[in-house]
């Protein structure tokens, strides 16, 4: 008889976490699942989060050691994916702590470990204490854990800082300590923003200036804001990145100490000791900012560097690339790292808007401008993007009529809503993207030449997945994202994945991994048998991955891994796929049968020999009629 778990009802976030644990298929009485990074994956994580680890060690660890040195506790840092990156404190875990795998490289998301401080803080995006019986899995109820998320200056959740104790029952004081440690790290991140030169602390009372809860504004040499914490935004009425400090604090803000009578705030300004030029170059070469973006493909890295240079000058950017290469994600990363990161990122899919609504959606409209219009009017996407980025995706499919009006906006930097005579100035960074050949569209009269040259300030082309040098890393990354538990990829399958043409690029690979990992649930190795037949046939047949035949033009030829060469008829294509699938299944069954006979019917030995789980082998044997 199944015992229904008793759901904690005292706190909403805790009850929600238990419900999520049940929904993930976990049981209170069973051991939690373990998902662990291998040595190379862990090394990659440490490189990626090098700065965050260093800042925790220099800004959070001293206070932890001072207050928790007497206890059998450990300070842990995890990334936003739930993997433990580092831990400090007691040198050796007890047997019980070792048994629950609270160790470097292990994933503590709720879907694997149930309700726990790290995983629940990541999901709830707030500081939490999970004490004893509040853990969903019974095996973990001997410990107390308190964790708090760490956010970047742009608001992105970077990871979680956690205190775990075996015997000590955590109290409200532990929660306040962890929150304070996270705050110390977030302040250090703020002071390490690019172009940081001044730090201005703000508080209503002078004794709060060094409390850890004061407002903090970071400014560059010219006195423009490059970052500020939430308290500073509150005290300064929502100050934004790029604004001059003078407009909020007057001209005397750079004095060491002062009192702003207008705002009734006490100020304390200090110059930040940033690295010298040579040291900054060395840091860039050896250890890029882990909170920035690091690409392991030279083509993508070059596109990233060039794009970052032009957006600082408000030069329009045109991003080209096949469908599914990640153009939208590329633009989101640009926005997050730009001086306009505090402003909006407004994305418009030009291909999804009906032709008759393009102008009103982009430029807005006055109240009563047309039948069905909103009574109060509509600001429009361009004005919504004021102070930030306007991302025009699939720009090649914008109607010609709207193109002419967009050209005027780019030239004049002002918008006139539909049905209005009033113009509105806009300050926007324009980024357009398309998978189409815009120069060819111009030649065919489908795209305005003057608009093309206005958008084409800098043109960057994102490489297709098959062209990327880090394709193996991407395959493993997406596999880790979708796998249910610790699992390897069959070397033969990995080789075919790396050789595949991938016409749908990252989107296609992500979909394949999601389906395959679902089929492989519970198995130790992801292999051919977990792929749907049509996908297995596509990957297994080299003809489908080849380029154009010699002597045939590339233009117009569909080099899709999902379709043979164009000269084949539709019926021929279907027969070819069916033959490939049948041949693949015959090869698999033959291999299984030989191994089963060689092991004289011993299922365990046969599964080990084939490198698959016993459950997977049983399914194959049942299909072959060798098991009931």
C-alpha positions, 0 to 999 in steps of 0.5 A: 500500500502506498503511503501518501506523504504528509505535506507541510502546510506552515509555509506556502513555499515549502508546501509548493516544494513538496508538491514539485518533489511528488510531481517529479516522481520522487518518494520519501522512502527512496534514496535521492537520484544522483547527477554528477559532473565528470572531471572535464565538466567540473573543470569547465564549470570552475573556469566559467565561474572563476570570478564568482568562486573567488568573490565568495572566498574573499567576501563571504568566507571570512564572515562564515569562518568567524561566526560558524567556526565552532559548528560542524557546518560547511559553506557551499556554492552552487551554480544556477543549474544546481551543481555544487561548485565549491565548499568550505568549512569542516575538512571531512564530511561525516559518513551520513553527509557523505552518503547523501552526496553533498559534494562538489559536482553533484546536482541538488535541484529539487527534481533529483533531491526533493525539497532541499535548501539549494534546489528550493532556493533556486526555484523559489528565488528567495532565501530558505531554511530547510530544517530536518523533517522539512526535507522531502526525502527521509534520507536527508532529514538529519541535516539543516540547510539554509541557502540564498540566491546570488544575483548579478547586477543585471538581475540574473540568478548566478547561483546559491550560497548555502550553509549545511549543518548535521546537528545544529538546528538552523534558526532565523539568525542562520537565514539572516547570515546567509542572506548577508553573505549573498549580499556581500558577494552581490556588492562585490560583483557590483564593484567589478562591473566594467568601467567601475571607477567610483562607489557611492554609498547612500543611507538615510542615517550615517550609521547605516553607510557601512551596514551592508544594507545601504544603497550603492551606486557605481559610476565611471570616470565621467560620472555616469551610472554603470550599476546600482543595487536595489536599495539605491534605486529605491532611494534615488527614485529608480536611477538607471544605468547610463544616467549622470550621477549629477542629476540625482545627487548634484555636483558635489557627490564626488566629495569623500563624505557629504549630506544631500539636503534635497534627498536627505541622504548621507553620502560616502564616495570612494575611488575603486582600485581597479586593475591597471591596463597591463593587469586587465589585459592579463586577466582577460587573456587568462581568465575571462569574466565568468559572468560575461559570455565565453564562446569556444568557437572562434567564429562565434567569439569573433561575432560576439567581440565585433557586436559588443564594439558597435552597440556601444556607439549605437551603430545598427547591428544585423545578425545573420544565420540559419534558422535555429542557430541562436540569434535571439539568445545572442541578442539577449546576451548582448543586451545583458552585457551592454550599457543599456542592460537596465533598459528594456529589450523589446523583441518583434517577430516581423514574420508573425505580425499580420501585414495590416497590424505591423505599423500599429504594433511598431509605431503605436496609434492614437486613441480612436485611430481606427475601428477596434483600436484601444480606447486609450491608444497604444505606445507601440514597440519602438517607444516601449524600447526607449532607453534599451534594445529594439530587436527586429527578428525576421526583418526580411519578412517585414511588409514594404509599406512598414519598411518605409516608415521604419526607415524614417524612424532610424533616420530621425530617431522619432516616432509618429503614432498612427492617426497622430501628428505628434512625434516622439523622440526615441533613444534605441539600439536597433538590432535586426536578424534574419535567415534570408539573403537580404541583398538578394531580397533587395535585388528582387524588389522585396526589401528596400535598399535604403533600409538595408544599408541603414540596418547594415551598420555591422553585419555578423553571421552566426555559424551553423551548428555543423560548422562549430568547433565546439559541437561535441561540447554542445551535444553533451551540454544539451544531453545534461540538460534533458537527461533524467539521471547520470547517463553516458552517450554511446560513442557510436551515436556521439560520432554520428551526432557530430557528423550530422548536417543539422539543418535545424541547428541548435533547435533541432538538436535540442528537440532530439535530445529531449525526446531521446532522453525521455525514451532512455529514462532509467538507462545508463547509456543513451544509444541508438535504441532510444531514438525514434526510427525516423531519427535513427534512420536520418543519423545512420544513413550517410547519404542524408548527411552528404552535401550536393552531388558533384556537378549539381548546383548548391543553390536551392538544394535542400541539404536537410538531414530529414530529406534525400536529394531533390531528384528523388521522388516523394515515394522514393524518399519514403521507401528510402527512409523505411529501408534505412530504419528496417536495416538499422533495426535488423543490425541492432537485433542481430547484435543483441541476439549474438550477445545473448547467445554468447552469454548463454541467456544470462541477462546481466552479463549480456546487458553489461556486454552491450553497455545497456541496462537490464531493463532496456535489454529485457524490452529488446528481448521481448520484442524479439520474442525471446522473453515474455 
